[in-house]
Amino acid sequence: MLMLKRLSITLLISFCTMLSSAQIQRNILGCNLGTSSKNAVVNTLKKKGVRYDNTSSTQLCAYNVQFGGISWSFVFFNFYGNKLYQVAFMCSSSESTSEHLSISHNRVSGILQRKYKKYYSAEFSDASNISYEDKTTGVDLYYGTNSNGLLILSLDYKYYPLFDKLGQSQEDDF
């Protein structure tokens, strides 16, 4: 009986550990949301041979990056307190055909739905935006037109503890 009880407890702990480790991916292109510094991201991009610009003290912009089988025109790496809090992939109809963007959207949408179904966020989803969130990380897929009339496909990963700190520091300005 004692052996059965121990086995049950071990299985329960294993199951809980498995559930708690199932979360939205935080390692994007070899960079970790919430922990990678700007220098670490620069070194990773250099090792991969990715062309990038240091657009500001809090942002890098990489060009023509392969991720998930898609060639993204731009990838923005955003930092708060020298830690990576956001990676935003973008393509537009100025670089790709509308058909290619539509096919890419459908593919990524299907993958995210299969992978993160239990994290679907109806609060932040609508016809052009699909959102998934766990306790610390979010991923949004947007497909629609921007203010210039260009068709846009974007995939945006955010690490909420730092994203929220940034928002709070901006609110503190007022």
C-alpha positions in Angstrom: 0.0 0.0 0.0 2.8 2.4 0.9 4.5 1.6 -2.4 1.3 2.4 -4.3 0.9 5.7 -2.5 4.5 6.7 -3.3 4.0 5.8 -6.9 0.8 7.8 -7.1 2.6 10.8 -5.5 5.5 10.5 -7.9 3.2 10.3 -10.9 1.2 13.3 -9.7 4.3 15.4 -9.2 5.6 14.4 -12.7 2.3 15.3 -14.3 2.2 18.7 -12.5 5.8 19.4 -13.5 4.9 18.5 -17.1 1.9 20.9 -17.1 3.8 23.8 -15.5 6.7 23.5 -18.0 4.3 23.6 -21.0 4.3 27.2 -21.9 4.7 29.7 -24.7 8.2 29.5 -26.1 10.6 32.2 -24.8 13.6 31.2 -26.8 13.3 33.0 -30.1 16.1 32.7 -32.6 18.5 31.6 -29.8 17.6 34.7 -27.7 15.7 34.4 -24.4 12.9 36.7 -23.6 13.4 38.2 -20.1 17.1 37.3 -19.8 19.1 38.0 -23.0 21.0 41.3 -23.0 21.4 43.5 -26.0 25.0 42.4 -26.4 24.0 38.7 -26.3 21.4 39.3 -29.0 23.9 41.1 -31.2 26.4 38.2 -30.7 23.7 35.7 -31.7 22.7 37.7 -34.8 26.4 38.0 -35.8 26.9 34.2 -35.4 23.9 33.6 -37.6 25.2 36.0 -40.2 22.0 38.2 -39.9 22.3 41.8 -41.0 21.0 44.2 -38.4 21.0 47.9 -37.3 21.3 49.3 -33.8 18.2 51.6 -34.2 18.3 52.9 -30.7 19.6 52.1 -27.2 16.5 50.0 -26.7 16.0 48.4 -30.1 17.7 46.3 -32.8 16.3 45.7 -36.2 17.3 42.6 -38.2 16.6 42.1 -41.9 15.5 39.1 -44.0 15.4 36.6 -41.1 14.2 33.0 -41.5 11.9 31.9 -38.7 9.3 29.1 -38.8 9.9 28.6 -42.5 9.1 32.2 -43.4 11.4 34.9 -44.6 10.5 37.9 -42.4 11.5 41.3 -43.8 12.1 42.8 -40.4 12.6 41.5 -36.9 12.6 44.1 -34.1 14.3 43.2 -30.8 13.2 45.5 -28.0 14.9 45.9 -24.6 14.0 47.3 -21.2 16.7 47.5 -18.6 19.1 45.9 -21.1 16.9 42.7 -21.2 15.0 41.4 -24.2 11.2 41.8 -23.7 9.9 41.7 -27.2 10.7 40.1 -30.6 8.4 41.3 -33.4 8.6 39.7 -36.9 7.1 41.7 -39.8 6.4 41.3 -43.5 4.3 43.6 -45.7 2.9 43.6 -49.2 5.7 46.0 -50.2 8.1 43.0 -49.9 5.8 40.0 -50.5 2.8 39.2 -52.6 -0.6 39.3 -50.9 -1.0 35.6 -51.7 2.3 34.8 -50.0 1.3 36.7 -46.9 -2.1 35.0 -46.8 -0.5 31.5 -47.1 2.1 32.4 -44.4 -0.7 33.7 -42.1 -2.8 30.6 -42.5 0.3 28.4 -41.8 1.4 30.3 -38.7 -2.1 30.6 -37.4 -2.6 26.8 -37.6 0.8 26.1 -35.9 0.0 28.6 -33.1 -3.5 27.2 -32.6 -2.2 23.6 -32.4 0.8 24.5 -30.1 -0.8 27.0 -27.8 -4.6 26.2 -28.0 -5.0 26.3 -24.2 -3.5 29.8 -24.0 -5.9 31.4 -26.5 -6.9 34.9 -25.3 -10.3 35.9 -26.6 -9.9 39.2 -24.8 -7.2 40.3 -27.3 -8.2 38.4 -30.4 -10.4 39.6 -33.2 -10.8 39.1 -37.0 -7.2 40.4 -37.7 -5.4 39.5 -34.5 -5.0 36.2 -32.7 -3.4 36.2 -29.2 -2.1 33.5 -26.9 -0.9 34.1 -23.3 0.5 32.1 -20.5 1.4 33.7 -17.1 4.5 35.5 -18.4 4.6 35.3 -22.2 2.4 36.3 -25.0 2.4 35.8 -28.7 0.2 37.7 -31.2 -0.3 37.1 -34.9 -1.7 40.1 -36.8 -2.8 40.0 -40.4 -4.4 43.2 -41.9 -3.7 46.6 -43.4 -1.8 49.4 -41.8 -2.5 53.1 -42.0 -0.7 53.3 -45.3 -2.9 50.6 -46.9 -0.2 48.0 -46.9 -1.1 44.4 -46.0 0.9 43.4 -42.9 1.7 40.1 -41.3 3.3 40.3 -37.9 4.2 37.8 -35.2 5.0 39.4 -31.9 6.4 37.6 -28.8 6.3 39.6 -25.5 7.7 38.9 -22.0 5.1 40.5 -19.8 7.1 41.1 -16.6 9.4 43.5 -18.5 6.7 44.7 -20.9 4.6 45.7 -17.8 7.6 47.5 -16.2 8.1 49.5 -19.3 4.5 50.5 -19.4 4.6 51.5 -15.7 7.8 53.6 -16.2 6.1 55.4 -19.1 3.0 56.0 -17.0 5.2 57.4 -14.2 6.3 60.1 -16.6 2.8 61.6 -16.2 
